[in-house]
């Protein structure tokens, strides 16, 4: 892998790829690539296997970087992750970014049947195993899903940077300070081109519902100053407005620029829309491409 293998650019798209079949995935890659975005980010949920999906997405594009956001350290051992990282970059022109995360206890224990370990020591051990006997590992395109200060410090020490999810510009400011100069800070931000407050917030609450009970996110939101009361019943208006930028395109762009002003080096835009409304998704991608 070349030293410039973090050609991550300024803007990317984050999308829940498990919602799409093969034709839909190819269409998404073309849309993102045609509008000039540098990177397409995808999660590891209950559907597609992470590295297999990365190969499909890379093969569907010609220049687009593809990043896992995230590949769970409990889904494959460190040696398999290392070989996957090296293989995908060898076959697809250094266009793969390995975003690693500790996932969440319910997904690890109930879904996968593993014991969920303390996040920072577990990630440190995993990185140790990836880098074992690999003198070039420090330059590999690996980012960590880091929310708290200790995981961010580990990302600064042992990875190329961090890829936080469900965060605000205030978190971006804190993360940038911990990571320090020369590190990638790729933050995910949900966006919705909807001007009706009730409809925009309803879409936001539906998108955030799956995350509201997960301790990793709740603890981070509390650190950012939200209260327990604001996280109940689907989230207060103030909370939803912080998590999902909505309104006209120019208003949304101002919110995205706030992350850059706070120290982000890359913003992963996640379109929020009615699940089957691909046209709305594509309008969002087109409207924000020049942010």
C-alpha positions in Angstrom: 0.0 0.0 0.0 1.3 3.4 -1.0 2.0 6.1 1.6 -0.7 8.3 -0.1 -3.3 5.6 0.4 -5.4 8.0 2.6 -6.6 10.1 -0.4 -9.8 10.6 1.5 -10.8 14.0 0.2 -13.1 16.5 1.8 -16.6 15.0 1.4 -17.9 11.4 1.4 -21.3 9.7 1.6 -22.2 7.3 4.4 -25.1 5.0 3.5 -26.9 2.0 5.1 -26.0 -0.4 2.3 -27.9 -3.4 3.7 -31.0 -1.7 2.3 -29.9 -2.2 -1.3 -29.6 -5.2 -3.6 -26.7 -5.5 -6.1 -28.3 -3.2 -8.7 -29.0 -0.6 -6.0 -25.4 -0.8 -4.8 -24.1 -0.2 -8.2 -26.4 2.7 -8.7 -25.3 4.2 -5.4 -21.6 3.9 -6.3 -22.2 5.6 -9.7 -24.3 8.4 -8.1 -21.7 9.1 -5.5 -18.8 9.0 -7.9 -20.5 11.1 -10.6 -21.1 13.9 -8.1 -17.5 14.1 -7.2 -17.5 12.7 -3.7 -14.2 11.1 -2.7 -15.3 8.3 -0.5 -18.3 6.0 0.1 -18.7 4.7 3.7 -20.7 1.6 4.7 -21.6 -0.1 8.0 -21.3 -3.7 9.1 -24.8 -4.7 10.3 -26.8 -7.9 9.9 -26.7 -8.1 6.1 -23.6 -8.0 3.9 -20.2 -9.2 5.2 -17.9 -6.2 5.4 -14.9 -7.1 3.3 -17.0 -8.9 0.6 -19.2 -5.8 0.3 -16.1 -3.6 0.0 -14.8 -5.6 -2.9 -18.2 -5.3 -4.7 -18.3 -1.6 -4.1 -14.7 -1.1 -5.2 -15.4 -3.1 -8.4 -18.5 -1.0 -9.2 -16.5 2.2 -9.2 -13.4 3.5 -10.9 -11.8 6.1 -8.6 -14.0 6.1 -5.5 -12.4 5.3 -2.1 -14.5 2.9 -0.1 -14.4 2.8 3.7 -15.8 0.5 6.3 -17.6 2.4 9.0 -17.1 0.2 10.7 -15.8 -3.3 10.5 -16.3 -5.0 13.9 -13.2 -6.4 15.6 -15.5 -9.2 16.8 -16.4 -10.2 13.2 -13.0 -11.6 12.1 -9.6 -12.0 13.8 -6.9 -9.5 13.3 -5.0 -11.6 10.8 -8.0 -11.9 8.6 -8.6 -8.1 8.8 -4.9 -7.5 7.9 -5.1 -9.8 4.9 -8.4 -8.3 3.8 -7.0 -4.8 4.0 -3.9 -5.7 2.0 -5.8 -7.7 -0.6 -8.5 -5.1 -1.3 -5.9 -2.4 -1.7 -3.7 -4.6 -3.9 -6.6 -5.5 -6.2 -8.3 -2.1 -6.3 -5.6 0.5 -6.6 -5.2 1.5 -2.9 -8.8 2.6 -2.6 -9.9 0.8 0.6 -9.9 2.4 4.1 -10.3 0.0 7.0 -12.5 1.6 9.7 -12.4 -0.5 12.8 -14.8 -0.5 15.8 -15.7 -2.4 18.9 -19.4 -2.5 17.9 -21.9 -2.8 20.8 -22.4 -5.3 23.5 -25.8 -6.6 22.3 -24.5 -7.1 18.7 -21.4 -8.9 20.0 -22.9 -11.1 22.6 -26.4 -11.8 21.4 -25.8 -11.8 17.7 -22.2 -13.2 17.4 -22.0 -15.1 20.7 -18.7 -13.5 21.8 -17.8 -11.9 25.1 -17.7 -8.1 24.9 -14.5 -6.9 26.3 -13.5 -3.4 27.6 -13.4 -1.4 24.4 -10.0 0.4 24.6 -7.9 -2.7 25.7 -9.7 -4.9 23.2 -9.0 -2.4 20.3 -5.4 -2.0 21.4 -4.8 -5.8 21.4 -6.5 -6.1 18.0 -4.2 -3.4 16.6 -1.2 -5.1 18.1 -2.2 -8.3 16.3 -2.7 -6.5 13.0 0.7 -4.8 13.1 2.7 -7.8 14.4 5.8 -8.3 12.4 4.6 -5.6 9.9 7.0 -2.6 10.0 4.8 -0.7 7.5 1.6 -1.0 9.5 1.8 2.5 10.9 1.1 3.9 7.4 -1.8 1.6 6.6 -5.2 3.3 6.0 -6.8 2.3 9.3 -9.2 4.5 11.2 -10.9 3.9 14.5 -14.5 4.5 15.4 -13.6 6.7 18.4 -16.1 8.6 20.6 -14.6 8.9 24.0 -11.3 10.5 24.9 -9.4 7.2 25.6 -10.4 5.7 22.2 -9.5 8.9 20.5 -6.1 8.9 22.1 -5.6 5.4 20.9 -6.5 6.5 17.4 -3.9 9.2 17.6 -1.3 6.8 18.8 -2.0 3.7 16.7 -4.0 4.6 13.6 -4.2 7.2 10.9 -7.1 8.9 12.6 -10.8 8.4 13.6 -14.2 8.0 12.0 -16.7 9.1 14.7 -20.5 8.5 14.2 -23.5 10.3 15.6 -21.5 13.4 16.7 -21.8 17.2 16.8 -19.3 19.9 15.9 -18.5 20.2 19.6 -17.4 16.6 19.6 -15.4 17.3 16.5 -13.6 20.1 18.2 -12.7 17.9 21.2 -11.7 15.0 18.9 -9.4 17.2 16.8 -7.7 18.4 19.9 -7.0 14.9 21.1 -6.0 13.5 17.7 -3.6 16.4 17.0 -2.2 17.5 13.6 -1.6 15.2 10.7 -4.5 12.8 11.6 -7.6 12.1 9.7 -10.9 13.1 11.4 -13.7 11.8 9.3 -17.0 12.6 11.0 -20.4 11.3 10.0 -23.3 13.7 9.8 -27.0 12.9 9.0 -28.7 15.4 6.7 -32.3 15.8 5.4 -33.5 18.3 2.8 -36.8 18.8 4.4 -38.1 22.2 5.5 -41.1 21.1 7.5 -39.9 20.7 11.1 -42.3 18.0 12.2 -41.5 15.9 9.1 -37.8 16.4 9.3 -37.7 15.5 13.0 -39.9 12.4 12.4 -37.5 11.2 9.8 -34.6 11.9 12.1 -36.2 10.0 15.0 -36.8 7.0 12.9 -33.2 7.0 11.6 -31.8 7.4 15.2 -34.1 4.9 16.9 -31.7 2.0 16.6 -29.0 3.9 18.3 -30.9 5.4 21.3 -30.5 2.4 23.6 -26.8 1.7 22.9 -24.5 2.8 25.8 -21.6 3.8 23.6 -23.7 6.5 22.0 -25.7 7.5 25.0 -22.6 8.0 27.1 -21.1 10.2 24.4 -24.2 12.3 24.1 -24.2 12.8 27.8 -20.6 13.9 27.7 -21.6 16.5 25.1 -24.2 18.0 27.4 -27.4 16.3 26.5 -29.5 15.1 29.4 -31.1 11.8 30.1 -34.5 13.4 29.6 -33.5 14.6 26.2 -32.6 11.1 25.1 -36.0 9.7 26.1 -39.1 9.1 23.9 -37.1 9.3 20.7 -35.1 12.3 21.6 -36.0 16.0 22.2 -36.2 18.5 19.4 -32.9 20.0 20.5 -31.2 16.6 20.3 -32.7 15.6 17.0 -31.8 19.0 15.5 -28.2 18.4 16.6 -28.0 14.9 15.2 -29.8 15.6 11.8 -29.2 18.8 9.9 -32.4 19.7 8.0 -33.8 22.5 6.0 -32.8 24.1 2.7 -29.5 23.0 1.2 -27.7 26.2 2.2 -28.7 25.8 5.9 -27.5 22.2 5.8 -24.2 23.3 4.2 -23.6 25.7 7.1 -24.0 22.9 9.5 -21.6 20.7 7.6 -19.1 23.6 7.4 -19.3 23.8 11.2 -17.6 20.4 11.4 -14.7 21.6 9.2 -14.4 24.8 11.3 -14.2 22.6 14.4 -11.3 20.5 12.9 -12.8 17.8 10.7 -10.6 16.8 7.8 -13.5 14.9 6.1 -17.3 14.8 6.5 -19.3 11.7 5.7 -22.8 12.9 4.8 -25.6 10.4 5.5 -28.8 11.2 3.6 -31.9 10.8 5.7 -35.1 10.2 3.7 -38.0 7.8 3.4 -36.4 4.4 3.0 -37.7 3.6 -0.5 -37.3 7.2 -1.9 -34.0 6.9 -3.8 -34.8 10.1 -5.6 -34.7 12.0 -2.4 -31.4 10.4 -1.5 -29.9 11.4 -4.9 -31.2 15.0 -4.5 -29.4 15.3 -1.2 -26.2 13.9 -2.7 -26.4 16.3 -5.6 -27.4 19.3 -3.6 -24.5 19.1 -1.1 -21.7 18.0 -3.4 -20.2 21.6 -3.4 -20.2 22.1 0.3 
